[in-house]
Amino acid sequence: MSANTAFRISVFPGDGIGPEVTHPTVEILRAVQKRLGGFDLRFEEEAAGAAHYAETGTALPDAAMKRASEADAILLGAMGMPSIRYPDGREIAPQLEMREQFELFAGIRPVKTRPGAPVPLADPRAANLDFILIRESTEGLFAGRGKTVFDGPADRPEAAHDTMTLTRKGSERLFDFAYKLAARRREQGHPGELTCIDKANVIGGFYWFRQMFDAMAADHPTVTANHMYVDACALNMVRQPWKFDVMVTENMFGDILSDLGAGLMGGLGMAPSADIGERQAVFQPCHGSAPDIMGQGLANPTATFLSAAMMLEWLGEQHGVPDCARAGRVIEAAVDHAFAAGTLRPAEFGGPAGTAAITAAIMAAIEGGHAERRAETG
């Protein structure tokens, strides 16, 4: 593609603090595009989420989904509000529908600590974490969403059954993605170790899951393949998180462990994510809509900025536009520069900095050239 490739970005601000962190992110993206050049971003904002459901009876309009399916990437703020639910009690979660309809099978949850950001573990090695959790995002226990079977009378059931689904197609494409990511990290100086997280000692489906993981190891000889039970993984993520490189797991386990990973970085406001499929990809912070702080200017937009950086790097790699990938690295470097002095303390960490102050600090790092220099020096 040409150096001036235009990318269509579907933007779903969503609910609660979603718009509060999404709109500054679009401004950060515009700033880095203007400064670096070589690509063009065209944003198309879409209405969806719990508030939209309350107003219209539809959480995710078909027209918005169609436009999103044709976009080059999707940037999502946060969706869902505990006070607004479907008649069966489930929260509104259009992001899950996107994962299912677009088959966004690989949920990427980086765990990377930032210079100057407070972390909960005292060991100095915990201040320099850099590992990735890959969560299968279309199957697992989440596949039973909305399909709960109850035994007994409707007004007083005696039991509830939710089914976990693992398929060969879903597992093998997940493992292929994970092995390739671990191999790329090895080329970048990381250990190149991939750990399958399961409960194969108890659940037969997970034993099969592990067998497929092992069978694919021979196709990726540069990657060291390991196993770990999910309970041991949770323990070791607290005791020795610096020993992990790339982890891959089922949907529900990944949902839980990714929040533990966010805690290791200081909080959900620092945790970006991506859900990748064969064609589409959604980039969003790991946090939810946080209705308790909405409208107060307290939301930490850093996770959304870092998700946008992941989006630019993915677009650059997918379409062969190095300037776009470089812009992603510059946003990440801007975050590091802004936090490095240790004086930028988000309200999330008990400090005074709200959304505007954090945005201003990171914008200054981009516009002042500090982020570019930091990105170039590594």
C-alpha positions in Angstrom: 0.0 0.0 0.0 1.1 3.6 -0.5 2.7 5.6 2.2 -0.4 7.8 2.4 -2.9 5.0 3.1 -6.2 6.1 4.5 -7.7 4.0 7.3 -11.4 4.0 8.3 -11.8 3.7 12.1 -15.2 2.9 13.6 -15.4 4.6 17.0 -17.8 3.3 19.6 -17.5 5.7 22.7 -20.2 3.6 24.5 -21.3 4.2 28.1 -20.2 5.8 31.3 -16.7 7.0 31.1 -16.4 5.5 27.6 -16.9 8.9 25.8 -14.6 10.6 28.4 -11.7 8.4 27.4 -12.5 7.8 23.8 -12.7 11.4 22.6 -9.3 12.4 24.0 -7.9 9.3 22.4 -9.1 10.4 19.0 -7.3 13.7 19.6 -4.1 11.9 20.5 -4.4 9.9 17.3 -4.9 13.0 15.2 -1.9 14.6 16.9 0.5 11.8 16.2 -0.8 11.5 12.6 -0.3 15.2 12.0 3.2 15.1 13.5 4.5 11.9 11.8 2.5 11.8 8.5 2.6 8.8 6.1 -1.0 7.7 6.8 -4.5 9.1 7.3 -7.1 8.2 9.9 -10.8 8.8 9.1 -13.0 8.4 12.2 -16.7 7.4 12.0 -18.5 7.6 15.4 -21.2 5.0 16.1 -23.9 4.9 18.8 -24.3 1.6 20.7 -24.3 0.4 24.3 -26.6 0.3 27.3 -27.7 3.9 27.1 -28.6 3.4 23.4 -30.5 0.3 24.4 -32.5 2.2 27.0 -33.4 4.8 24.4 -34.1 2.7 21.4 -34.4 -0.9 22.5 -31.3 -1.9 20.4 -27.9 -2.2 22.0 -25.9 -2.6 18.7 -27.7 -1.3 15.6 -27.3 -3.4 12.4 -26.2 -0.4 10.4 -23.4 0.4 12.9 -22.3 -3.2 12.8 -22.2 -3.2 9.0 -20.1 0.0 8.9 -17.8 -1.5 11.5 -17.4 -4.7 9.5 -16.2 -2.6 6.6 -13.8 -0.4 8.6 -10.1 -1.1 8.9 -10.2 -1.1 12.7 -12.7 -0.5 15.6 -11.9 1.7 18.6 -14.2 1.1 21.5 -14.5 3.0 24.8 -16.6 1.0 27.3 -20.0 -0.5 27.1 -22.6 -1.6 29.6 -24.2 -0.2 32.8 -25.1 -2.3 35.8 -28.5 -0.5 36.1 -29.5 -1.3 32.5 -30.0 -4.9 31.6 -31.8 -7.3 29.3 -35.0 -8.8 30.5 -33.2 -12.0 31.5 -30.8 -10.1 33.8 -27.7 -10.0 31.7 -25.8 -6.7 31.3 -25.7 -5.0 27.9 -22.4 -6.1 26.4 -22.3 -5.3 22.6 -18.5 -5.9 22.7 -19.2 -9.6 23.2 -21.5 -9.6 20.2 -18.7 -8.0 18.2 -16.3 -10.8 19.3 -18.8 -13.4 18.3 -20.0 -12.0 15.0 -16.5 -10.9 13.8 -14.9 -14.1 15.2 -12.3 -12.0 17.2 -10.7 -15.2 18.6 -7.5 -13.8 20.0 -7.8 -11.4 22.9 -4.5 -9.7 23.5 -3.9 -8.4 27.0 -0.4 -6.9 27.5 0.9 -6.7 31.0 3.6 -4.0 30.8 4.5 -1.7 33.7 5.2 1.9 33.0 8.1 4.0 34.3 7.0 6.0 37.4 3.6 4.4 37.7 2.9 2.8 41.1 2.8 -1.0 41.2 1.6 -3.1 44.0 4.5 -5.6 44.4 7.6 -4.5 46.3 10.1 -6.6 44.4 12.0 -4.3 42.0 11.6 -6.8 39.2 7.8 -6.2 39.3 8.4 -2.6 38.1 9.7 -4.0 34.8 7.1 -6.5 33.7 6.5 -7.2 30.0 4.4 -10.2 29.2 1.3 -11.0 27.2 -1.9 -12.9 28.0 -3.8 -14.2 25.0 -7.4 -15.0 25.8 -9.6 -17.1 23.4 -12.5 -14.7 23.0 -15.3 -16.6 21.1 -15.7 -20.0 22.9 -15.1 -21.4 26.3 -17.6 -20.9 29.1 -18.7 -17.6 27.5 -20.1 -19.6 24.6 -23.0 -20.5 26.9 -23.9 -16.8 27.3 -27.7 -16.6 27.1 -28.2 -20.3 26.9 -28.4 -21.3 30.6 -30.6 -24.4 31.2 -32.6 -24.6 34.4 -33.9 -27.7 36.1 -37.2 -27.6 37.9 -40.0 -25.0 38.0 -39.3 -21.6 36.4 -40.2 -19.7 39.6 -37.8 -21.8 41.8 -35.3 -23.8 39.7 -33.3 -26.6 41.4 -30.2 -26.3 39.3 -28.6 -24.2 36.5 -26.4 -25.5 33.7 -24.0 -23.4 31.6 -21.9 -25.2 28.9 -18.3 -24.6 28.1 -17.5 -25.1 24.4 -14.0 -25.8 23.0 -13.6 -26.6 19.3 -10.6 -27.8 17.2 -11.0 -24.9 14.9 -11.1 -22.4 17.7 -8.3 -23.9 19.7 -5.9 -24.5 16.8 -6.3 -21.0 15.3 -5.7 -19.6 18.8 -2.6 -21.6 19.4 -1.2 -20.8 15.9 -1.6 -17.1 16.7 0.0 -17.5 20.1 3.0 -19.5 18.9 3.6 -17.0 16.1 3.4 -14.1 18.6 5.9 -15.8 20.9 8.2 -16.4 18.0 8.1 -12.7 17.0 8.8 -11.7 20.6 11.8 -14.0 20.7 13.2 -12.2 17.6 12.7 -8.9 19.6 14.8 -10.2 22.5 12.2 -11.8 24.7 12.4 -15.4 25.9 10.1 -16.8 23.3 8.2 -19.0 25.8 4.5 -19.8 25.5 2.6 -21.2 28.4 -0.8 -22.9 28.0 -3.0 -22.1 31.0 -5.7 -24.7 31.7 -7.3 -27.1 34.2 -6.4 -30.3 32.4 -6.1 -32.2 35.7 -9.8 -31.9 36.3 -11.8 -31.1 33.1 -11.5 -33.4 30.1 -12.1 -30.6 27.7 -9.0 -28.9 29.0 -7.0 -32.0 28.6 -8.0 -32.1 24.9 -7.2 -28.4 24.7 -3.7 -29.1 26.0 -3.2 -32.0 23.6 -3.9 -29.6 20.7 -1.5 -27.1 22.1 1.3 -29.8 22.4 0.6 -31.1 18.9 1.3 -27.7 17.4 4.6 -27.2 19.2 6.6 -29.0 16.6 5.6 -26.5 14.0 7.2 -23.7 16.0 10.6 -25.0 17.0 12.0 -21.6 18.2 9.3 -21.3 20.9 9.6 -23.1 24.3 6.2 -24.6 25.1 5.1 -24.9 28.8 1.9 -25.8 30.7 0.5 -24.4 34.0 -2.8 -25.0 35.8 -4.9 -21.9 36.1 -4.8 -21.8 39.9 -1.0 -22.1 39.9 -0.9 -19.4 37.3 -2.8 -17.0 39.5 -0.4 -17.8 42.3 2.7 -17.2 40.2 1.4 -14.0 38.6 1.5 -12.6 42.1 4.7 -14.3 43.4 6.9 -14.2 40.2 5.1 -12.4 37.4 8.5 -11.5 35.7 8.9 -15.2 34.7 6.1 -15.1 32.2 6.5 -14.2 28.5 3.4 -15.3 26.5 0.4 -17.1 28.0 -2.6 -18.5 26.2 -5.9 -19.7 27.8 -9.6 -20.2 27.6 -12.1 -17.3 27.6 -13.3 -17.3 31.2 -9.8 -18.0 32.6 -8.4 -15.2 30.4 -11.1 -12.8 31.6 -10.1 -13.3 35.2 -6.3 -13.4 34.8 -6.3 -10.3 32.6 -7.7 -8.3 35.5 -5.0 -9.7 37.7 -2.5 -8.6 35.1 -4.1 -5.1 35.2 -3.6 -5.1 38.9 0.1 -5.8 38.5 0.3 -2.6 36.3 -1.4 -0.5 39.0 -5.0 -0.7 37.8 -7.4 -1.1 35.0 -6.7 2.5 33.8 -3.3 1.3 32.6 -4.4 -1.9 30.9 -5.0 -1.9 27.1 -6.4 -4.7 25.0 -7.1 -5.9 21.5 -9.4 -8.6 20.1 -8.1 -9.8 16.8 -9.8 -11.9 14.1 -9.0 -12.9 10.6 -10.3 -9.6 9.2 -11.6 -7.3 11.9 -10.0 -6.1 15.1 -11.4 -4.2 18.1 -9.1 -2.1 20.4 -10.4 -1.1 23.8 -9.3 -0.6 27.4 -9.7 -3.5 29.8 -11.8 -1.4 32.2 -15.6 -1.0 32.1 -17.9 2.0 32.0 -17.2 3.0 35.7 -20.6 4.7 36.3 -19.4 5.7 39.8 -17.0 8.3 38.4 -18.6 9.2 35.1 -19.0 12.9 34.4 -16.4 13.8 37.1 -13.3 14.1 34.9 -11.5 11.4 37.0 -11.2 8.6 34.4 -7.7 7.5 33.5 -7.5 7.5 29.7 -4.1 5.8 29.6 -5.4 2.3 28.8 -7.4 3.7 25.9 -4.3 5.6 24.6 -2.3 2.4 24.7 -5.1 0.5 23.0 -5.0 3.0 20.2 -1.2 2.5 20.0 -1.8 -1.2 19.6 -4.3 -0.4 16.9 -1.8 1.7 14.9 0.9 -1.0 15.2 -1.6 -3.7 14.0 -2.7 -1.6 11.1 0.8 -0.9 10.1 1.8 -4.5 10.2 -1.4 -5.7 8.5 -1.1 -3.3 5.6 2.6 -2.7 5.3 2.6 0.9 6.5 5.7 1.4 8.7 4.8 5.0 9.5 1.6 3.8 11.1 3.3 1.2 13.2 5.9 3.8 14.2 3.1 6.1 15.3 1.8 3.4 17.7 5.2 3.1 19.2 5.4 6.9 19.6 2.1 7.0 21.5 3.4 4.3 23.8 6.7 6.2 24.3 4.6 9.4 25.1 2.8 7.5 27.9 6.2 6.4 29.3 7.6 9.9 29.0 4.6 11.4 30.8 4.8 8.9 33.7 8.5 8.5 34.0 9.1 11.4 36.4 6.6 9.9 38.9 4.8 13.2 39.3 1.8 12.3 37.1 -0.5 10.5 39.5 -4.0 9.6 38.2 -6.9 9.8 40.6 -7.1 6.1 40.2 -3.9 5.9 42.2 -5.0 8.5 44.8 -3.4 11.4 43.0 -4.8 14.7 41.7 -4.5 14.0 37.9 -7.8 13.5 36.1 -8.6 12.9 32.4 -7.6 16.4 31.2 -4.3 16.5 33.0 -3.2 13.0 31.8 -4.2 13.8 28.3 -2.3 17.1 28.3 0.9 15.5 29.6 0.8 12.8 26.9 -0.1 15.2 24.2 2.8 17.5 25.2 5.2 14.5 24.9 4.0 13.9 21.4 3.9 17.6 20.2 7.2 18.4 21.9 9.0 15.5 20.2 9.9 13.8 23.4 8.0 10.7 22.5 9.7 10.4 19.1 13.1 10.6 20.7 12.2 8.0 23.4 10.8 5.7 20.8 13.9 5.9 18.7 16.2 5.1 21.7 14.0 2.3 23.0 
